[in-house]
Amino acid sequence: MNKSRPPGQAEKSSQLAQRSKVRFDAAAPTVLITGANRGLGLEFARQYAALGWNVIATCREPELAAELLAIKALHPQVSIDQLDITRDDQVADLARLYAGMPVDVLLNNAGIYGTLAEQSLASFNFEELKRVFDINTIGALRVSQAFIDNVLASEQKKIISLGGGMGTQSIGSAFGGHYFMKMSKAAHLMAMGVMQTELKDTGIKIVMISPGRVDTQLMRDSGWTGASISAAESAAKVIACIASLSPQMNGRLIMYDGTVLPW
């Protein structure tokens, strides 16, 4: 007689099978990337893997991440793991899975713009505000807290969050609308700044990097139709920036070229 599997067991079995094929290089640095299934996150996974790094690429539905699976097929040191950064249980599960493994760069890449029409003064949808905050602000804080010990155990000790310019007074208040995105990024800047202050004696570097106007779904959701750069170009510049970070950049918001943005 066939027995039905508990909910989620098939997915967990599939993930375990995929993970068994991963061959991390103990001598190589490790990056953990959130939202690695598309856009910038996908490019970060592709380029870090090509550089020989161990890559922990996370997304909500690994089995549907065809391009990410193709990268993994070429690079045995890439692991694809399920992670919804809005779920405490999934973040805790991933932290337990990688307990004791050094993570040189924790890259908080996952983020959303939110529905533009629902974050204007005339038509606020506060449920949408909660969704944007849960991903852009709380999610990054949740993941950073969970992996502090992994970062501490590494050589490079870097926690990087993408974006933030929209959360500054100089940029965010320059034009109207886009409330939820701007608010979520402002709160995220504060969270990461406070974390850097609290961890300043540990050697961990926490830096927010603006990747520029990148041709991704997030940019299209913003309504921007002007000039942009490709995800591949932006990712390459951000990776180079991460590699060359100086202690003076700790707690700062910088452009991908290293220019400091006051916030």
C-alpha positions as CSV (number, residue, x, y, z in Angstrom):
1,M,0.0,0.0,0.0
2,N,1.4,3.4,-0.9
3,K,1.8,5.8,1.9
4,S,1.4,9.5,1.3
5,R,4.4,11.7,2.1
6,P,4.1,14.5,4.7
7,P,3.8,18.0,3.1
8,G,7.1,19.2,1.9
9,Q,8.9,15.9,2.2
10,A,9.3,15.5,-1.6
11,E,10.8,19.0,-1.8
12,K,13.2,18.2,1.0
13,S,14.2,15.0,-0.6
14,S,14.9,16.7,-3.9
15,Q,17.0,19.4,-2.1
16,L,19.0,16.8,-0.2
17,A,19.7,14.9,-3.5
18,Q,21.0,18.2,-5.1
19,R,23.1,19.1,-2.1
20,S,24.8,15.7,-2.1
21,K,26.3,16.6,-5.5
22,V,27.9,19.8,-4.1
23,R,31.7,19.7,-3.7
24,F,32.8,22.7,-1.7
25,D,36.5,23.7,-1.9
26,A,37.8,24.0,1.6
27,A,40.5,26.4,0.4
28,A,38.1,28.7,-1.5
29,P,36.1,31.6,0.0
30,T,32.4,31.3,0.3
31,V,29.5,33.6,-0.7
32,L,25.9,33.2,0.4
33,I,23.5,35.0,-1.9
34,T,19.8,35.6,-1.3
35,G,17.4,36.0,-4.3
36,A,19.8,34.2,-6.6
37,N,17.4,32.9,-9.1
38,R,17.1,36.0,-11.4
39,G,18.5,39.4,-12.1
40,L,21.5,40.6,-10.1
41,G,21.4,37.6,-7.8
42,L,21.7,35.2,-10.7
43,E,24.7,37.2,-12.1
44,F,26.4,37.2,-8.7
45,A,26.0,33.4,-8.5
46,R,27.4,33.0,-12.1
47,Q,30.3,35.4,-11.6
48,Y,31.4,34.2,-8.1
49,A,31.2,30.6,-9.3
50,A,33.4,31.4,-12.3
51,L,35.9,33.0,-9.9
52,G,36.1,29.7,-8.1
53,W,34.2,30.6,-5.0
54,N,31.9,28.3,-3.1
55,V,28.5,29.6,-3.8
56,I,25.4,29.1,-1.6
57,A,22.7,30.4,-3.9
58,T,19.3,30.7,-2.3
59,C,15.8,31.3,-3.6
60,R,12.2,30.4,-2.8
61,E,11.7,27.7,-5.4
62,P,15.0,26.1,-6.4
63,E,13.4,23.5,-8.6
64,L,12.1,26.2,-10.9
65,A,15.4,28.2,-11.1
66,A,16.4,26.8,-14.5
67,E,19.3,29.3,-15.1
68,L,20.6,28.8,-11.6
69,L,20.5,25.0,-12.1
70,A,22.5,25.5,-15.3
71,I,25.2,27.3,-13.4
72,K,25.3,24.5,-10.8
73,A,25.7,22.0,-13.6
74,L,29.0,23.7,-14.7
75,H,30.3,24.4,-11.2
76,P,30.2,21.6,-8.5
77,Q,31.0,24.1,-5.8
78,V,27.6,25.7,-6.2
79,S,24.7,24.7,-3.8
80,I,21.1,25.8,-4.5
81,D,19.1,26.0,-1.3
82,Q,15.5,26.9,-0.6
83,L,15.1,30.2,1.3
84,D,12.2,32.5,1.7
85,I,13.7,35.4,3.7
86,T,10.4,36.3,5.2
87,R,10.1,32.9,7.0
88,D,11.8,32.5,10.3
89,D,11.7,28.7,10.0
90,Q,13.5,28.6,6.6
91,V,16.2,31.0,7.7
92,A,16.8,29.0,10.9
93,D,16.9,25.7,8.9
94,L,19.5,27.1,6.5
95,A,21.6,28.4,9.4
96,R,21.5,25.0,11.0
97,L,22.4,23.3,7.7
98,Y,25.6,25.5,7.4
99,A,26.4,25.7,11.1
100,G,30.2,26.0,11.4
101,M,30.8,26.8,7.7
102,P,32.7,30.1,7.2
103,V,30.8,32.6,5.0
104,D,33.2,35.3,3.7
105,V,30.6,37.4,2.0
106,L,26.9,37.4,3.0
107,L,25.2,39.1,0.1
108,N,21.7,40.4,1.0
109,N,20.5,40.7,-2.6
110,A,16.8,39.7,-2.4
111,G,14.4,42.6,-2.6
112,I,11.3,43.9,-4.3
113,Y,10.0,47.3,-5.4
114,G,6.4,46.6,-4.6
115,T,3.4,47.5,-6.7
116,L,3.9,51.1,-7.7
117,A,0.3,52.0,-7.9
118,E,-0.2,50.9,-4.3
119,Q,2.4,53.1,-2.8
120,S,1.2,56.5,-3.9
121,L,-0.4,59.1,-1.7
122,A,-3.8,58.7,-3.4
123,S,-4.0,54.9,-3.1
124,F,-2.0,53.5,-0.3
125,N,-2.3,49.7,0.3
126,F,-0.8,49.1,3.7
127,E,-0.8,45.3,3.2
128,E,1.6,46.0,0.3
129,L,3.7,48.2,2.7
130,K,4.0,45.2,5.1
131,R,5.1,42.9,2.2
132,V,7.8,45.3,1.0
133,F,9.1,45.8,4.5
134,D,9.1,42.1,5.3
135,I,11.4,41.4,2.3
136,N,13.5,44.6,2.0
137,T,14.0,45.4,5.7
138,I,13.1,42.5,8.0
139,G,14.3,39.8,5.6
140,A,17.8,41.1,5.3
141,L,18.1,41.7,9.0
142,R,16.8,38.2,9.7
143,V,19.4,36.6,7.4
144,S,22.2,38.7,8.7
145,Q,21.5,37.9,12.3
146,A,21.2,34.2,11.6
147,F,24.6,34.0,9.8
148,I,26.8,36.3,12.0
149,D,28.7,33.3,13.4
150,N,29.4,32.0,9.9
151,V,30.7,35.4,8.8
152,L,32.8,35.7,12.0
153,A,34.4,32.3,11.2
154,S,35.6,33.5,7.8
155,E,38.6,35.3,6.5
156,Q,36.9,38.2,4.8
157,K,34.0,38.8,7.3
158,K,31.7,40.9,5.0
159,I,28.0,41.5,5.2
160,I,26.8,43.3,2.1
161,S,23.4,44.7,1.4
162,L,22.4,45.9,-2.1
163,G,20.6,49.2,-2.7
164,G,19.8,52.0,-0.3
165,G,20.0,55.1,-2.4
166,M,16.2,55.4,-2.5
167,G,16.3,55.5,1.3
168,T,18.4,58.6,1.6
169,Q,17.1,62.1,2.0
170,S,19.1,63.4,-0.9
171,I,17.6,60.9,-3.4
172,G,14.4,59.7,-1.8
173,S,12.9,63.1,-1.1
174,A,13.9,64.5,-4.6
175,F,10.6,63.2,-6.1
176,G,7.2,62.1,-4.9
177,G,5.6,58.7,-4.6
178,H,7.4,55.3,-4.2
179,Y,6.8,55.6,-0.5
180,F,7.1,51.9,0.5
181,M,10.3,51.3,-1.4
182,K,11.9,54.4,0.0
183,M,10.7,53.7,3.6
184,S,11.9,50.1,3.5
185,K,15.4,51.1,2.3
186,A,15.7,53.9,4.8
187,A,14.8,51.4,7.6
188,H,17.3,48.9,6.2
189,L,20.1,51.5,6.1
190,M,19.5,52.2,9.8
191,A,19.4,48.5,10.7
192,M,22.7,47.7,9.0
193,G,24.3,50.9,10.4
194,V,23.3,49.9,13.9
195,M,24.5,46.3,13.3
196,Q,27.9,47.7,12.2
197,T,28.2,49.8,15.3
198,E,27.3,46.8,17.5
199,L,29.8,44.5,15.8
200,K,32.6,47.0,15.2
201,D,35.0,45.2,17.5
202,T,34.5,41.8,15.8
203,G,36.2,42.6,12.5
204,I,32.9,42.2,10.5
205,K,32.5,44.8,7.7
206,I,28.9,45.8,7.0
207,V,28.5,47.9,3.9
208,M,25.5,48.9,1.7
209,I,26.3,49.1,-2.0
210,S,24.1,50.7,-4.6
211,P,24.4,48.7,-7.8
212,G,23.2,51.5,-10.1
213,R,20.2,51.5,-12.4
214,V,20.2,47.9,-13.5
215,D,18.1,46.4,-16.2
216,T,16.2,43.9,-14.0
217,Q,12.6,43.2,-13.1
218,L,13.0,45.5,-10.0
219,M,14.0,48.4,-12.2
220,R,11.0,47.8,-14.5
221,D,8.7,47.6,-11.5
222,S,10.0,51.1,-10.5
223,G,8.7,52.6,-13.7
224,W,12.1,53.7,-14.8
225,T,12.5,53.9,-18.6
226,G,15.8,55.8,-18.8
227,A,19.3,54.6,-19.3
228,S,20.4,51.5,-17.4
229,I,23.3,49.0,-17.2
230,S,23.1,45.2,-17.6
231,A,23.0,42.9,-14.6
232,A,26.3,41.4,-15.7
233,E,28.1,44.7,-15.8
234,S,26.6,45.8,-12.4
235,A,27.4,42.5,-10.7
236,A,31.0,42.6,-11.9
237,K,31.4,46.2,-10.6
238,V,29.8,45.3,-7.2
239,I,32.0,42.2,-6.9
240,A,35.1,44.3,-7.5
241,C,33.9,46.8,-5.0
242,I,33.4,44.1,-2.4
243,A,36.8,42.7,-3.0
244,S,38.5,46.1,-2.4
245,L,36.5,47.4,0.6
246,S,38.5,49.4,3.1
247,P,37.8,49.6,6.8
248,Q,36.7,53.3,6.2
249,M,33.7,52.0,4.3
250,N,32.3,50.1,7.3
251,G,28.7,51.1,7.9
252,R,28.6,53.3,4.8
253,L,26.4,53.4,1.7
254,I,28.5,53.5,-1.4
255,M,28.0,53.3,-5.1
256,Y,29.5,50.3,-7.0
257,D,32.4,52.5,-8.0
258,G,33.2,53.2,-4.3
259,T,31.7,56.7,-4.1
260,V,30.3,57.3,-0.7
261,L,26.6,58.4,-0.6
262,P,25.6,60.4,2.5
263,W,22.5,59.1,4.3
